Amino acid sequence: MDHHQSCGAAQCPEPPGHRSHPRCDGLRFGESFPARDGAGEKAFCAGADLTEGTSVFAAAANEPTTDFGRLARVVRQIGIPIIARINGACVAGGMGLISLCDLAIAADHARFGLPEVKVGVFPMQVLVYLRRTIAPRHLNYLCLTGELITAAQALQMGLVNEVVPSADLDARVAAVIELLGSASPDATRRGKYAMRAMESIDFDAALAFAESQIALATQTDDAREGLAAFKDKRAPSWATPRENAKESAS
C-alpha cells in the first residue's frame, strides 16, 4: 500500500478566538488508521506560536478547557490505532501529540524536547500525557532542563517505537499500517477501550475488569471468525466493518 496514496493531508484549522493549540503543518489519515505528521522534513509539531508572547495562552484563562485538552479528550475515544509519523522536530505541544498516539515512528534526524522552561513557562498539559508514556526520571529531565534530545535517545526512553532513516519513514509507517489492518477491528476497538479503562484502576479492579471483558470478547462475530479461520488455516474475513472501528467501545 502506498502511504501517500492512502493518506490525505488536512491543515490544522485556527479556531475563532483561540490561539493555545499547537502549530502543526498537517494531519495525515490512513484508510483506517490515522497517522499524525507534519508536512516536509523540518518539523512534526513545533508547539504554540510564541511570536505573539503571552497572548498565545490568554484564551485558556477564559474557558474551563483548552483547545489541546479538547483534542486530547476526543483522541482518547478513538477506537482505532493512531500512529505518529515523526518527520522532524517534535517539541512542546508536539510531545503531547505523540503521547496521545498509540504508536510512534521517527525519522533519524528528528529531535524531541520540552523547552518551555527556557521561555518562562512549563509544559503543564503535556505532563498529563507524557507521564503515562516515559519513566519519571526521563520526564523530569526533559521538563526541567529544556534540552532537546535525538531520535536515538527518544527510542531509548520509550518515547517512540522505532527510528528509521528519513528515506524509509513512509515505507515503515505503511508497513505498520498493513500490520494493523490485518487485526480484528472489533478486538482492536475493545482492546483500546480496555487499556484506557485500566489506566486509572488498581490491580484487583483491573483484573476483575479484564475477566469480564474476555468473556464478552469471545462472544463477538470477529472472535468466532478468527478462531474458525485459525482452525481452517486461512486468513480471517472480519465480520466487523473497518469503518465501525473508528467508533469508541465505551
C-alpha positions as a Markdown table, in Angstrom:
| # | Residue | x | y | z |
|---|---|---|---|---|
| 1 | Met | 0.0 | 0.0 | 0.0 |
| 2 | Asp | 1.4 | 3.4 | -1.0 |
| 3 | His | 1.3 | 5.5 | 2.2 |
| 4 | His | 1.0 | 8.8 | 0.2 |
| 5 | Gln | -1.9 | 7.5 | -1.9 |
| 6 | Ser | -3.8 | 6.1 | 1.1 |
| 7 | Cys | -3.5 | 9.3 | 3.1 |
| 8 | Gly | -4.9 | 12.7 | 2.8 |
| 9 | Ala | -3.4 | 15.9 | 4.2 |
| 10 | Ala | -5.6 | 18.1 | 6.4 |
| 11 | Gln | -4.4 | 21.5 | 7.7 |
| 12 | Cys | -5.0 | 22.3 | 11.4 |
| 13 | Pro | -7.7 | 25.0 | 11.5 |
| 14 | Glu | -7.4 | 28.2 | 13.5 |
| 15 | Pro | -10.4 | 28.1 | 15.9 |
| 16 | Pro | -12.1 | 31.5 | 16.2 |
| 17 | Gly | -10.7 | 33.3 | 19.3 |
| 18 | His | -8.3 | 30.5 | 20.3 |
| 19 | Arg | -4.6 | 30.5 | 20.0 |
| 20 | Ser | -3.5 | 27.9 | 22.5 |
| 21 | His | -3.4 | 24.9 | 20.3 |
| 22 | Pro | 0.0 | 23.7 | 18.9 |
| 23 | Arg | 1.0 | 24.7 | 15.4 |
| 24 | Cys | 1.1 | 21.7 | 13.2 |
| 25 | Asp | 1.6 | 21.7 | 9.4 |
| 26 | Gly | -0.9 | 18.9 | 8.8 |
| 27 | Leu | -2.5 | 15.7 | 9.7 |
| 28 | Arg | -2.4 | 12.6 | 7.6 |
| 29 | Phe | -5.1 | 9.9 | 7.8 |
| 30 | Gly | -4.6 | 6.3 | 6.6 |
| 31 | Glu | -7.5 | 4.4 | 5.1 |
| 32 | Ser | -8.4 | 3.1 | 8.5 |
| 33 | Phe | -5.7 | 4.3 | 10.9 |
| 34 | Pro | -4.8 | 8.0 | 11.4 |
| 35 | Ala | -1.1 | 8.8 | 11.1 |
| 36 | Arg | -0.3 | 12.2 | 12.5 |
| 37 | Asp | 2.6 | 14.1 | 10.9 |
| 38 | Gly | 3.8 | 17.4 | 9.7 |
| 39 | Ala | 4.5 | 18.4 | 6.1 |
| 40 | Gly | 8.0 | 18.2 | 4.9 |
| 41 | Glu | 11.1 | 17.2 | 6.9 |
| 42 | Lys | 11.6 | 20.2 | 9.2 |
| 43 | Ala | 9.0 | 19.7 | 11.9 |
| 44 | Phe | 6.4 | 17.3 | 13.1 |
| 45 | Cys | 4.9 | 19.9 | 15.5 |
| 46 | Ala | 6.7 | 22.9 | 17.0 |
| 47 | Gly | 4.2 | 23.7 | 19.7 |
| 48 | Ala | 2.4 | 27.0 | 20.3 |
| 49 | Asp | 3.3 | 30.2 | 18.3 |
| 50 | Leu | 5.4 | 32.1 | 20.7 |
| 51 | Thr | 5.9 | 35.1 | 18.5 |
| 52 | Glu | 2.7 | 36.5 | 20.0 |
| 53 | Gly | 4.0 | 36.5 | 23.5 |
| 54 | Thr | 1.9 | 35.5 | 26.5 |
| 55 | Ser | -1.3 | 36.2 | 24.5 |
| 56 | Val | -0.9 | 32.8 | 22.9 |
| 57 | Phe | -2.1 | 31.3 | 26.2 |
| 58 | Ala | -4.6 | 34.0 | 27.1 |
| 59 | Ala | -7.7 | 32.2 | 25.9 |
| 60 | Ala | -7.1 | 29.4 | 28.4 |
| 61 | Ala | -7.9 | 31.7 | 31.3 |
| 62 | Asn | -11.4 | 32.4 | 29.9 |
| 63 | Glu | -12.6 | 28.8 | 29.5 |
| 64 | Pro | -12.6 | 25.7 | 31.7 |
| 65 | Thr | -10.9 | 23.7 | 28.9 |
| 66 | Thr | -8.2 | 24.3 | 26.3 |
| 67 | Asp | -8.1 | 23.5 | 22.6 |
| 68 | Phe | -5.4 | 21.0 | 23.3 |
| 69 | Gly | -7.4 | 19.4 | 26.1 |
| 70 | Arg | -10.5 | 19.1 | 24.0 |
| 71 | Leu | -8.4 | 17.5 | 21.2 |
| 72 | Ala | -7.0 | 15.0 | 23.8 |
| 73 | Arg | -10.4 | 14.0 | 25.0 |
| 74 | Val | -11.6 | 13.3 | 21.5 |
| 75 | Val | -8.5 | 11.4 | 20.5 |
| 76 | Arg | -8.6 | 9.1 | 23.6 |
| 77 | Gln | -12.1 | 7.9 | 22.5 |
| 78 | Ile | -11.0 | 6.9 | 19.0 |
| 79 | Gly | -11.3 | 3.1 | 18.7 |
| 80 | Ile | -8.6 | 2.6 | 16.1 |
| 81 | Pro | -4.8 | 2.7 | 16.4 |
| 82 | Ile | -3.2 | 6.1 | 15.8 |
| 83 | Ile | 0.4 | 6.3 | 14.5 |
| 84 | Ala | 2.7 | 9.3 | 14.9 |
| 85 | Arg | 4.9 | 9.7 | 11.8 |
| 86 | Ile | 7.6 | 12.0 | 13.2 |
| 87 | Asn | 9.4 | 13.6 | 10.3 |
| 88 | Gly | 11.3 | 16.4 | 12.1 |
| 89 | Ala | 11.4 | 18.5 | 15.3 |
| 90 | Cys | 8.8 | 17.4 | 17.9 |
| 91 | Val | 8.8 | 19.8 | 20.8 |
| 92 | Ala | 6.5 | 21.3 | 23.4 |
| 93 | Gly | 2.9 | 20.5 | 22.3 |
| 94 | Gly | 4.2 | 18.1 | 19.7 |
| 95 | Met | 5.4 | 15.9 | 22.6 |
| 96 | Gly | 1.8 | 15.9 | 23.8 |
| 97 | Leu | 0.5 | 14.9 | 20.4 |
| 98 | Ile | 2.8 | 11.9 | 20.0 |
| 99 | Ser | 1.9 | 10.8 | 23.6 |
| 100 | Leu | -1.8 | 10.7 | 22.5 |
| 101 | Cys | -0.8 | 8.3 | 19.7 |
| 102 | Asp | -0.7 | 4.5 | 20.2 |
| 103 | Leu | 2.5 | 4.1 | 18.2 |
| 104 | Ala | 5.3 | 6.5 | 17.1 |
| 105 | Ile | 7.8 | 6.0 | 14.3 |
| 106 | Ala | 10.5 | 8.7 | 13.9 |
| 107 | Ala | 13.0 | 9.6 | 11.2 |
| 108 | Asp | 16.6 | 9.5 | 12.5 |
| 109 | His | 17.0 | 13.3 | 12.1 |
| 110 | Ala | 14.1 | 14.1 | 14.4 |
| 111 | Arg | 14.6 | 16.0 | 17.6 |
| 112 | Phe | 12.5 | 16.0 | 20.7 |
| 113 | Gly | 12.1 | 18.2 | 23.8 |
| 114 | Leu | 10.2 | 20.4 | 26.2 |
| 115 | Pro | 11.9 | 23.8 | 26.0 |
| 116 | Glu | 9.1 | 25.7 | 27.9 |
| 117 | Val | 11.2 | 26.4 | 30.9 |
| 118 | Lys | 13.6 | 28.4 | 28.7 |
| 119 | Val | 10.8 | 30.9 | 27.9 |
| 120 | Gly | 9.4 | 31.2 | 31.4 |
| 121 | Val | 6.5 | 28.7 | 31.2 |
| 122 | Phe | 6.1 | 24.9 | 31.9 |
| 123 | Pro | 4.6 | 22.0 | 29.9 |
| 124 | Met | 1.6 | 21.6 | 32.2 |
| 125 | Gln | -0.7 | 19.9 | 29.8 |
| 126 | Val | 2.0 | 17.8 | 28.2 |
| 127 | Leu | 2.7 | 16.3 | 31.6 |
| 128 | Val | -0.7 | 14.6 | 31.7 |
| 129 | Tyr | 0.1 | 12.6 | 28.6 |
| 130 | Leu | 3.9 | 12.1 | 28.9 |
| 131 | Arg | 3.8 | 10.7 | 32.4 |
| 132 | Arg | 2.0 | 7.7 | 31.0 |
| 133 | Thr | 4.5 | 7.2 | 28.3 |
| 134 | Ile | 8.0 | 7.6 | 29.7 |
| 135 | Ala | 9.6 | 7.0 | 33.1 |
| 136 | Pro | 9.5 | 9.8 | 35.7 |
| 137 | Arg | 13.3 | 10.4 | 35.7 |
| 138 | His | 13.3 | 10.9 | 31.9 |
| 139 | Leu | 10.3 | 13.2 | 32.1 |
| 140 | Asn | 11.9 | 15.2 | 34.9 |
| 141 | Tyr | 15.0 | 15.7 | 32.8 |
| 142 | Leu | 13.1 | 16.9 | 29.7 |
| 143 | Cys | 10.8 | 19.2 | 31.7 |
| 144 | Leu | 13.4 | 20.8 | 34.0 |
| 145 | Thr | 16.4 | 21.2 | 31.5 |
| 146 | Gly | 14.5 | 22.1 | 28.3 |
| 147 | Glu | 17.2 | 20.2 | 26.4 |
| 148 | Leu | 16.5 | 18.7 | 23.0 |
| 149 | Ile | 17.3 | 15.0 | 22.6 |
| 150 | Thr | 18.0 | 12.9 | 19.5 |
| 151 | Ala | 15.7 | 10.3 | 18.0 |
| 152 | Ala | 18.0 | 7.6 | 19.3 |
| 153 | Gln | 17.6 | 9.0 | 22.8 |
| 154 | Ala | 13.8 | 9.2 | 22.4 |
| 155 | Leu | 13.8 | 5.5 | 21.4 |
| 156 | Gln | 15.9 | 4.6 | 24.5 |
| 157 | Met | 13.4 | 6.5 | 26.7 |
| 158 | Gly | 10.5 | 4.7 | 25.2 |
| 159 | Leu | 9.1 | 7.9 | 23.7 |
| 160 | Val | 9.0 | 6.3 | 20.2 |
| 161 | Asn | 8.7 | 2.7 | 19.0 |
| 162 | Glu | 11.1 | 2.8 | 16.1 |
| 163 | Val | 13.7 | 5.1 | 14.5 |
| 164 | Val | 14.4 | 4.7 | 10.8 |
| 165 | Pro | 16.3 | 6.6 | 8.1 |
| 166 | Ser | 14.3 | 9.5 | 6.8 |
| 167 | Ala | 14.1 | 8.0 | 3.3 |
| 168 | Asp | 12.5 | 4.8 | 4.8 |
| 169 | Leu | 9.9 | 6.6 | 7.1 |
| 170 | Asp | 6.9 | 6.4 | 4.8 |
| 171 | Ala | 7.6 | 2.8 | 3.9 |
| 172 | Arg | 7.8 | 1.8 | 7.5 |
| 173 | Val | 4.7 | 3.6 | 8.5 |
| 174 | Ala | 2.9 | 2.0 | 5.6 |
| 175 | Ala | 4.1 | -1.4 | 6.7 |
| 176 | Val | 2.9 | -0.9 | 10.2 |
| 177 | Ile | -0.5 | 0.2 | 8.9 |
| 178 | Glu | -0.6 | -3.0 | 6.9 |
| 179 | Leu | 0.0 | -5.0 | 10.1 |
| 180 | Leu | -2.7 | -3.1 | 12.0 |
| 181 | Gly | -5.1 | -3.7 | 9.1 |
| 182 | Ser | -4.8 | -7.4 | 9.4 |
| 183 | Ala | -6.1 | -7.3 | 13.0 |
| 184 | Ser | -9.8 | -7.7 | 14.0 |
| 185 | Pro | -11.4 | -4.3 | 14.1 |
| 186 | Asp | -13.7 | -5.3 | 17.0 |
| 187 | Ala | -10.8 | -6.8 | 19.0 |
| 188 | Thr | -8.7 | -3.7 | 18.4 |
| 189 | Arg | -11.6 | -1.4 | 19.5 |
| 190 | Arg | -12.3 | -3.4 | 22.6 |
| 191 | Gly | -8.6 | -3.6 | 23.4 |
| 192 | Lys | -8.1 | 0.1 | 23.2 |
| 193 | Tyr | -11.1 | 0.6 | 25.4 |
| 194 | Ala | -9.8 | -1.8 | 28.0 |
| 195 | Met | -6.3 | -0.3 | 28.0 |
| 196 | Arg | -7.8 | 3.1 | 28.6 |
| 197 | Ala | -10.0 | 1.9 | 31.4 |
| 198 | Met | -7.2 | 0.1 | 33.2 |
| 199 | Glu | -5.0 | 3.2 | 33.4 |
| 200 | Ser | -7.0 | 4.6 | 36.3 |
| 201 | Ile | -7.8 | 1.5 | 38.4 |
| 202 | Asp | -5.8 | -0.6 | 40.8 |
| 203 | Phe | -4.6 | -4.2 | 40.2 |
| 204 | Asp | -7.6 | -6.1 | 41.7 |
| 205 | Ala | -10.1 | -3.9 | 39.9 |
| 206 | Ala | -8.2 | -4.1 | 36.6 |
| 207 | Leu | -8.1 | -7.9 | 36.9 |
| 208 | Ala | -11.8 | -8.2 | 37.6 |
| 209 | Phe | -12.5 | -5.8 | 34.6 |
| 210 | Ala | -10.2 | -7.9 | 32.3 |
| 211 | Glu | -12.0 | -11.1 | 33.4 |
| 212 | Ser | -15.4 | -9.7 | 32.5 |
| 213 | Gln | -14.1 | -8.3 | 29.2 |
| 214 | Ile | -12.5 | -11.5 | 27.9 |
| 215 | Ala | -15.8 | -13.3 | 28.4 |
| 216 | Leu | -17.5 | -10.7 | 26.3 |
| 217 | Ala | -14.8 | -10.6 | 23.7 |
| 218 | Thr | -15.1 | -14.3 | 22.9 |
| 219 | Gln | -18.7 | -13.9 | 22.0 |
| 220 | Thr | -18.2 | -11.5 | 19.2 |
| 221 | Asp | -18.6 | -12.3 | 15.5 |
| 222 | Asp | -14.9 | -11.4 | 14.9 |
| 223 | Ala | -13.9 | -13.9 | 17.7 |
| 224 | Arg | -15.9 | -16.7 | 16.1 |
| 225 | Glu | -14.5 | -15.9 | 12.7 |
| 226 | Gly | -10.9 | -15.6 | 13.9 |
| 227 | Leu | -11.0 | -18.9 | 15.7 |
| 228 | Ala | -12.6 | -20.6 | 12.7 |
| 229 | Ala | -10.0 | -19.2 | 10.4 |
| 230 | Phe | -7.2 | -20.4 | 12.7 |
| 231 | Lys | -8.7 | -23.9 | 12.7 |
| 232 | Asp | -9.2 | -23.9 | 8.9 |
| 233 | Lys | -5.7 | -22.4 | 8.4 |
| 234 | Arg | -7.0 | -19.5 | 6.3 |
| 235 | Ala | -7.0 | -15.7 | 6.6 |
| 236 | Pro | -10.0 | -14.4 | 8.6 |
| 237 | Ser | -12.7 | -12.4 | 7.0 |
| 238 | Trp | -13.7 | -10.0 | 9.7 |
| 239 | Ala | -17.4 | -9.5 | 10.4 |
| 240 | Thr | -17.0 | -6.0 | 11.8 |
| 241 | Pro | -16.7 | -3.4 | 9.0 |
| 242 | Arg | -13.4 | -1.4 | 9.3 |
| 243 | Glu | -15.2 | 1.9 | 9.4 |
| 244 | Asn | -17.1 | 0.9 | 12.6 |
| 245 | Ala | -13.8 | 0.5 | 14.3 |
| 246 | Lys | -13.5 | 4.3 | 14.3 |
| 247 | Glu | -16.1 | 4.5 | 17.0 |
| 248 | Ser | -15.4 | 4.0 | 20.7 |
| 249 | Ala | -16.3 | 0.8 | 22.5 |
| 250 | Ser | -17.3 | 2.9 | 25.6 |
